[in-house]
Structure formats: structure tokens, C-alpha cells
């Protein structure tokens, strides 16, 4: 898009005599944009694959389940489609160009991501209920101590699935459709943030039984005993006396 930018053209003309404008003109700018666009797709897939591998380890039984892949990939699809759709639809609307196709495609991808995440969560809950390792303990705490949060997230996911299905079936374009999709996007963001918090704070590592990543009492006491709590960046309050 640089060849269409007046500021870029002015600076290039003053500093370089218009060399870069000529290099990026016409078909070259389209080719360069397409190359980087297509490179982004395999890069994202490789990144998601290795990120999934990082979490699928035996020392974290709560994470050692294929639900991690559906969570990461589902979030990539749903949140990616929401952000991309918001930018594309807003741009088309401002240019007074029909955005119904963009809205439909973004909505379908968002729905696919939500379905993938929901299926993974259902399978994960069943697997942790039947397990006998630290992952089962994490899930038990998730359903009891953090039960309201856990079930609220699940209900939000279910409602959003129904909401998005209805929007895809009946909503076209217009102010009401945009407001409805914005509400669906906000529900998606809330459920994603809550889900990510549950994913991280409740895991019990096998290396420290009974300890959690969040408010880890075992680590807090250990940090006080060895003096690590004296370092502010550790985030543990040292003993007062």
C-alpha cells in the first residue's frame, strides 16, 4: 500500500529521487504483498504446532490433552476472524461498499473456532473426570472453588454458539447486524479471557504436588525461606519480622 501513500511518495522523491516508488509500483507491490501474505499462513501453522508441543508435556497433566490444540487453534480462528472482520467490515462500510460477504466469512470462521474450542473443552472435562493424576485434581478445583467462573465461561460459550448461528442464518448487513456481531465479539473476548485464566491458574505441576501456578502457597513459603521473596520482581511478600 506504500505506493498509494502521499507521505511516502513525497519522502521518497525528496530523499531518494523516487527509486522506491518505481520499485514498488504496479504489479511489484501486489506480488510482494501476496508473497508475505502466503508466507504468514504456514508460519502461523508452524507456530501453533510448536506452541501446542510446548504445553503437551507429562509434567503438566492438566495440559497434556489434545484440547490444548483445539483451544489454541480455535482461539486463532475465532479471535483472528473477529479482529480481521472488524477492520475489513469497518473499512468497506466507510467506503460505502457492500460488506455482507466479508461479514459472512468472518462469522463462519468465528463459529468454526468456537465449535472447535467447545468440543475440546467437553472432551477435556470428561478426560479429567476419569483421570487419577494431578490434572483430575485441577479439574476438581476448577469445578468447585472456581465452579461459578468455570460454568459461567461454559454458558457464555454455549450462548455465543447459538447467537452466532442465528446471526449467520438471519442477519444480513446493516446497523442492527453490525451491533449484533459486535456483541457476539465482546462475548467471545470475555469467554476467551476467562478461559485463558482457567487454563493457566489451575494447573498443578507434578513437580510440586498440591501447588498451583496462581497463589502457589508452596512456592510462596519456599521463596520466604530462602530469601527469594526479598526481590520485588518475584511478587511474594516477605515475612514482616
C-alpha positions as CSV (number, residue, x, y, z in Angstrom):
1,X,0.0,0.0,0.0
2,X,3.0,2.3,0.2
3,X,2.8,3.4,-3.5
4,X,-0.6,4.9,-2.7
5,X,0.6,6.8,0.3
6,X,1.3,10.5,-0.4
7,X,3.7,11.0,2.5
8,X,5.8,8.0,1.3
9,X,5.9,9.4,-2.2
10,X,7.0,12.8,-1.0
11,X,9.8,11.5,1.2
12,X,11.0,9.1,-1.5
13,X,11.0,11.8,-4.0
14,X,13.0,14.2,-1.8
15,X,15.4,11.7,-0.3
16,X,15.9,9.0,-3.0
17,X,14.7,10.6,-6.2
18,X,11.6,8.3,-6.4
19,X,13.6,5.0,-6.6
20,X,11.4,3.1,-4.1
21,X,8.2,4.3,-5.7
22,X,9.3,2.9,-9.0
23,X,10.4,-0.4,-7.4
24,X,7.1,-0.8,-5.6
25,X,4.9,0.5,-8.4
26,X,2.3,-1.6,-10.4
27,X,2.5,-5.3,-10.2
28,X,5.6,-5.5,-8.0
29,X,3.7,-4.2,-4.9
30,X,0.9,-6.8,-5.5
31,X,3.4,-9.6,-5.8
32,X,5.3,-8.6,-2.7
33,X,2.1,-8.3,-0.7
34,X,0.9,-11.7,-1.9
35,X,4.2,-13.4,-1.1
36,X,4.2,-12.1,2.5
37,X,0.6,-12.9,2.9
38,X,1.1,-16.5,1.8
39,X,4.2,-16.8,4.0
40,X,2.1,-15.8,7.0
41,X,-0.1,-18.9,6.7
42,X,2.5,-21.6,7.1
43,X,4.3,-19.5,9.7
44,X,1.2,-19.3,11.8
45,X,0.5,-23.1,11.5
46,X,4.1,-23.9,12.4
47,X,3.9,-21.6,15.4
48,X,0.7,-23.1,16.6
49,X,2.1,-26.6,16.2
50,X,5.2,-25.9,18.3
51,X,3.2,-23.9,20.9
52,X,1.0,-27.0,21.3
53,X,4.0,-29.2,21.7
54,X,5.4,-26.9,24.5
55,X,2.3,-27.5,26.6
56,X,1.8,-31.2,25.9
57,X,4.2,-32.5,28.5
58,X,3.7,-35.2,31.1
59,X,4.8,-32.8,34.0
60,X,1.5,-30.9,33.4
61,X,-1.2,-33.5,33.1
62,X,-3.9,-30.8,33.0
63,X,-2.5,-29.6,29.7
64,X,-1.4,-32.9,28.3
65,X,-4.6,-33.4,26.3
66,X,-5.5,-32.6,22.7
67,X,-7.8,-29.9,24.0
68,X,-4.8,-27.6,24.1
69,X,-4.6,-27.8,20.2
70,X,-8.4,-27.1,19.9
71,X,-8.1,-24.2,22.3
72,X,-5.1,-22.5,20.6
73,X,-6.4,-23.2,17.0
74,X,-10.0,-22.3,18.0
75,X,-8.9,-19.0,19.5
76,X,-6.7,-18.3,16.5
77,X,-9.7,-18.8,14.2
78,X,-12.4,-17.1,16.3
79,X,-10.4,-14.1,17.6
80,X,-8.5,-13.7,14.3
81,X,-11.7,-13.6,12.4
82,X,-13.2,-11.2,14.8
83,X,-10.3,-8.7,14.6
84,X,-9.9,-9.1,10.9
85,X,-13.6,-8.9,10.3
86,X,-13.9,-5.7,12.4
87,X,-11.2,-4.0,10.3
88,X,-12.4,-5.2,6.9
89,X,-16.1,-4.6,7.5
90,X,-15.4,-1.1,9.0
91,X,-13.3,-0.2,6.0
92,X,-15.8,-1.4,3.5
93,X,-18.6,0.4,5.3
94,X,-16.7,3.7,5.4
95,X,-16.1,3.3,1.6
96,X,-19.8,2.6,1.1
97,X,-19.0,-0.9,-0.4
98,X,-21.1,-3.9,0.4
99,X,-19.6,-5.8,3.3
100,X,-22.1,-8.7,3.5
101,X,-19.6,-11.3,2.1
102,X,-16.9,-10.2,4.5
103,X,-19.3,-10.3,7.4
104,X,-20.4,-13.8,6.4
105,X,-16.9,-15.2,6.0
106,X,-15.7,-13.7,9.3
107,X,-18.8,-15.0,11.1
108,X,-18.4,-18.5,9.7
109,X,-14.7,-18.7,10.8
110,X,-15.6,-17.3,14.2
111,X,-18.2,-20.0,14.6
112,X,-15.8,-22.8,13.5
113,X,-13.3,-21.6,16.1
114,X,-15.9,-21.6,18.8
115,X,-17.1,-25.1,17.9
116,X,-13.5,-26.4,17.9
117,X,-12.9,-24.9,21.4
118,X,-16.2,-26.2,22.8
119,X,-15.6,-29.7,21.6
120,X,-12.1,-29.8,23.1
121,X,-13.4,-28.4,26.4
122,X,-16.1,-31.0,26.6
123,X,-13.6,-33.9,25.9
124,X,-11.1,-32.4,28.3
125,X,-13.6,-32.2,31.2
126,X,-14.6,-35.9,30.6
127,X,-11.0,-37.0,30.5
128,X,-10.1,-35.1,33.7
129,X,-13.1,-36.5,35.5
130,X,-12.0,-40.1,34.7
131,X,-8.3,-39.4,35.4
132,X,-6.3,-40.1,38.6
133,X,-3.4,-37.7,38.2
134,X,-2.8,-34.0,39.0
135,X,-5.0,-33.0,36.1
136,X,-8.0,-34.5,37.8
137,X,-7.2,-32.5,41.0
138,X,-7.0,-29.3,38.9
139,X,-10.4,-30.1,37.3
140,X,-11.9,-30.8,40.7
141,X,-10.8,-27.4,42.0
142,X,-12.0,-25.8,38.7
143,X,-15.5,-27.3,39.3
144,X,-15.7,-26.4,43.0
145,X,-13.6,-23.5,44.2
146,X,-13.8,-21.8,40.7
147,X,-17.1,-23.5,39.8
148,X,-19.0,-20.3,39.2
149,X,-16.3,-19.0,36.9
150,X,-16.0,-22.3,35.1
151,X,-19.7,-22.8,34.4
152,X,-20.1,-19.1,33.5
153,X,-17.5,-19.5,30.8
154,X,-19.2,-22.6,29.5
155,X,-22.6,-20.9,29.4
156,X,-21.1,-17.9,27.6
157,X,-19.6,-20.3,25.0
158,X,-22.9,-22.1,24.5
159,X,-24.9,-18.8,24.2
160,X,-22.4,-17.4,21.8
161,X,-22.6,-20.5,19.6
162,X,-26.4,-20.2,19.4
163,X,-26.2,-16.4,18.9
164,X,-23.7,-16.7,16.0
165,X,-25.6,-19.5,14.4
166,X,-28.7,-17.3,14.5
167,X,-26.8,-14.3,13.1
168,X,-25.4,-16.3,10.2
169,X,-28.9,-17.7,9.4
170,X,-31.0,-14.5,9.6
171,X,-28.8,-11.4,9.9
172,X,-27.6,-9.6,6.7
173,X,-26.0,-6.3,6.7
174,X,-27.0,-3.0,8.3
175,X,-26.7,-1.3,11.7
176,X,-28.5,-4.0,13.6
177,X,-26.4,-6.7,12.1
178,X,-23.2,-4.8,13.0
179,X,-24.3,-4.2,16.6
180,X,-25.3,-7.9,16.9
181,X,-21.9,-9.1,15.6
182,X,-20.1,-6.6,17.9
183,X,-22.0,-8.1,20.9
184,X,-21.0,-11.6,19.8
185,X,-17.4,-10.4,19.5
186,X,-17.5,-9.0,23.0
187,X,-18.9,-12.2,24.4
188,X,-16.1,-14.0,22.6
189,X,-13.5,-11.8,24.2
190,X,-14.9,-12.2,27.7
191,X,-15.1,-16.0,27.4
192,X,-11.6,-16.2,25.9
193,X,-10.0,-14.1,28.7
194,X,-11.8,-16.2,31.4
195,X,-10.9,-19.4,29.6
196,X,-7.2,-18.5,29.4
197,X,-7.2,-17.6,33.1
198,X,-8.6,-21.0,34.0
199,X,-6.1,-22.7,31.6
200,X,-3.1,-21.2,33.4
201,X,-4.0,-20.6,37.1
202,X,-5.4,-24.1,37.9
203,X,-2.7,-26.4,36.5
204,X,-1.0,-28.4,39.2
205,X,2.6,-29.4,38.2
206,X,3.7,-32.9,39.1
207,X,7.0,-31.4,40.3
208,X,5.2,-29.7,43.3
209,X,2.1,-31.7,44.3
210,X,-0.6,-29.6,45.8
211,X,0.8,-26.4,44.3
212,X,-0.8,-24.1,41.7
213,X,0.6,-21.5,39.3
214,X,-1.7,-18.9,40.8
215,X,-1.4,-18.1,44.6
216,X,1.1,-21.0,44.9
217,X,1.4,-21.3,48.7
218,X,4.2,-23.9,48.5
219,X,6.3,-21.6,46.3
220,X,5.5,-18.5,48.4
221,X,6.8,-20.2,51.6
222,X,9.8,-21.6,49.8
223,X,10.6,-18.1,48.5
224,X,10.4,-16.7,52.0
225,X,12.6,-19.5,53.5
226,X,15.4,-18.9,51.0
227,X,15.2,-15.1,50.8
228,X,13.9,-15.0,47.2
229,X,10.9,-13.0,48.5
230,X,13.2,-10.1,49.2
231,X,13.3,-9.5,45.4
232,X,10.3,-7.3,44.4
233,X,10.0,-8.9,40.9
234,X,9.2,-12.3,42.5
235,X,5.8,-10.9,43.6
236,X,5.9,-12.6,47.1
237,X,5.5,-10.6,50.2
238,X,8.4,-11.3,52.6
239,X,7.9,-12.0,56.3
240,X,7.4,-8.8,58.3
241,X,9.6,-10.0,61.1
